[in-house]
Amino acid sequence: MLTAAVSVALTAAGVAVAGLRAYRRRFLSATRWFAVALLPLGLYLTGLFPVARTIGDELADWATKLVFDPRVWTGIVLLGVSAGLLAATRWAGRRGAVTGGSESRPAAAGPAPARPAVAPAAGTPAAGPAPKRAEEAARAEQGKAGRAGKPGKAGKGKGDDGLDEFADIEEILRRRGL
């Protein structure tokens, strides 16, 4: 009977606060207060207060045993050791220190191939240039074609040493101010 009276009183007080919040045009806050105000009466009407009391009693008994019973401390130590071992094996597995079944695994193919230090030629397809970069690449390609047609470049006998690509890159960097 006392539980019912307390639940109704708490709900009434919460609804009153929610009404004041709504009167002050703080509707979000009023809705929150109203939602919280409905909890005590809802818990009483569903019969969850005795369940909560039972859970509270059991937690109190467990806490008492935790402090005074050596068996509980032994269980806590075992749980800690178990968690530590699981964490250690996960860490070691990520680092590759544990090589379970490595005899059946094929050997690695070797080191990864080195990436080229220079950008690919303008004629090779890229990963999909952005629209501005596509325009710059087209201009650079036109500039190459214009230089290739000059008689002085090819007739010197130096051969193609790949420096034309660096000149194009330098030109693009200069245009961007880098």
C-alpha positions in Angstrom: 0.0 0.0 0.0 2.8 2.4 0.8 4.5 1.6 -2.5 1.3 2.6 -4.4 1.1 5.9 -2.5 4.7 6.8 -3.2 4.4 5.9 -6.9 1.3 8.0 -7.3 2.9 10.9 -5.5 6.1 10.8 -7.6 4.1 10.6 -10.8 1.9 13.6 -9.7 4.9 15.7 -8.8 6.6 14.9 -12.1 3.5 15.7 -14.1 3.3 19.0 -12.2 6.9 19.9 -13.1 6.2 18.9 -16.7 3.2 21.2 -16.7 5.3 24.2 -15.5 7.9 23.5 -18.2 5.2 23.4 -20.8 3.7 26.7 -19.5 7.1 28.3 -19.9 7.1 27.0 -23.5 10.0 24.6 -23.0 8.2 21.7 -24.7 11.2 19.5 -25.1 12.0 19.6 -21.4 8.3 19.2 -20.5 8.1 16.1 -22.6 11.2 14.6 -20.9 9.8 15.4 -17.4 6.5 13.8 -18.4 8.2 10.7 -19.6 10.2 10.3 -16.4 7.1 11.1 -14.3 5.2 8.1 -15.8 7.9 5.6 -14.7 7.1 5.1 -11.0 3.4 4.5 -11.6 4.2 2.3 -14.5 6.6 0.2 -12.5 4.1 -0.2 -9.7 1.2 -1.2 -12.0 3.3 -3.8 -13.8 4.5 -5.3 -10.5 8.2 -4.6 -11.2 8.9 -3.0 -7.8 9.0 -6.4 -6.0 11.3 -7.7 -8.8 13.6 -4.7 -8.3 13.6 -5.2 -4.6 14.6 -8.9 -5.1 17.4 -7.9 -7.5 18.6 -5.3 -5.0 18.6 -7.8 -2.2 20.6 -10.3 -4.3 23.1 -7.7 -5.3 23.6 -6.7 -1.6 24.1 -10.4 -0.7 26.6 -10.8 -3.5 28.5 -7.6 -2.4 28.6 -8.9 1.2 30.1 -12.2 0.0 32.5 -10.4 -2.2 34.0 -8.7 0.8 34.1 -11.6 3.2 34.2 -14.8 1.3 37.6 -16.1 0.0 35.9 -18.3 -2.6 34.5 -15.2 -4.3 38.0 -13.7 -4.4 39.4 -16.9 -5.9 36.7 -16.7 -8.6 37.6 -13.1 -9.3 41.3 -13.9 -9.7 40.4 -16.8 -12.1 38.2 -14.5 -14.2 41.0 -11.9 -14.3 43.6 -14.6 -15.4 41.1 -15.8 -18.1 40.6 -12.3 -19.4 44.4 -11.6 -19.4 45.1 -14.8 -21.3 42.4 -14.0 -23.9 43.8 -10.5 -24.4 47.4 -11.8 -24.6 46.5 -14.4 -27.3 44.6 -11.8 -29.3 47.5 -9.4 -29.1 50.0 -12.1 -30.0 47.8 -13.3 -32.9 47.8 -9.7 -34.3 51.6 -9.4 -34.0 52.1 -12.8 -35.7 54.1 -14.2 -32.8 51.9 -17.3 -32.5 52.5 -19.4 -35.7 50.0 -22.2 -35.3 50.0 -24.4 -38.4 52.6 -22.4 -40.3 54.0 -25.5 -41.8 50.9 -25.9 -44.0 51.0 -22.3 -45.1 52.8 -21.5 -48.4 55.8 -19.3 -48.2 55.4 -15.6 -49.0 56.0 -14.5 -52.6 58.6 -12.1 -51.6 58.7 -8.3 -51.0 56.1 -6.2 -52.6 57.2 -4.5 -55.8 58.4 -0.9 -55.4 56.2 1.9 -56.6 57.6 4.1 -59.3 59.0 7.4 -58.0 57.6 9.4 -61.0 54.0 9.9 -62.1 52.8 7.7 -65.0 53.0 9.1 -68.5 50.1 11.2 -69.7 49.0 8.5 -72.1 48.5 5.8 -69.4 45.1 5.7 -67.8 45.0 6.9 -64.2 42.7 6.1 -61.3 40.2 8.7 -62.6 41.4 12.3 -62.5 39.2 15.1 -61.2 37.6 17.4 -63.8 40.3 20.2 -63.2 43.1 17.7 -63.4 41.7 16.2 -66.6 41.8 19.7 -68.3 45.4 20.2 -67.1 46.4 16.7 -68.4 44.8 17.5 -71.8 46.7 20.8 -71.9 49.9 19.0 -70.9 49.3 16.4 -73.6 48.8 19.2 -76.2 52.0 20.8 -75.0 53.9 17.5 -75.5 52.5 17.1 -79.0 53.6 20.6 -79.9 57.1 20.1 -78.5 57.5 16.7 -80.3 56.8 18.4 -83.6 59.7 20.8 -83.2 62.7 19.8 -85.3 65.4 21.0 -82.8 64.4 18.5 -80.0 64.6 15.2 -81.8 67.6 16.1 -84.0 70.0 16.7 -81.2 70.7 13.0 -80.6 70.4 12.9 -76.9 67.6 10.3 -77.0 64.5 10.2 -74.8 65.6 10.5 -71.2 62.2 11.1 -69.7 62.8 14.7 -68.6 59.9 16.0 -70.7 57.5 14.6 -68.2 59.3 16.5 -65.4 59.0 19.7 -67.3 55.3 19.2 -67.6 55.0 18.6 -63.9 57.1 21.6 -63.1 54.8 23.7 -65.4 51.7 22.5 -63.6 53.2 23.2 -60.2 54.2 26.7 -61.2 50.7 27.4 -62.4 49.3 26.4 -59.0 52.0 28.4 -57.2 53.7 25.5 -55.5 
